[in-house]
Amino acid sequence: MEMTTIAVTKELKNKISEFGNKGETFSNILLRLYNNAAERQLQDLLYNEEGFIPIEQAMAEAEKRWPKSK
């Protein structure tokens, strides 16, 4: 795998290293942090209640728009 160098302050380097385990590379730490952030972002999207209506209300509105034929 091709490697690159990223310049960060010593303070940030120390903060990132606090998330690591003994012997873990910064690449592994950052990948784990990225994966956790991506998963959290997906959860926030899926569980966002903005624009949410209860299922009962949605079913009532659907019944009004598309009444069952008798």
HELIX and SHEET records of a PDB file:
HELIX    1   1 LYS A   10  SER A   17  1                                   8    
HELIX    2   2 PHE A   26  LEU A   46  1                                  21    
HELIX    3   3 ILE A   55  ARG A   65  1                                  11    
END                                                                             
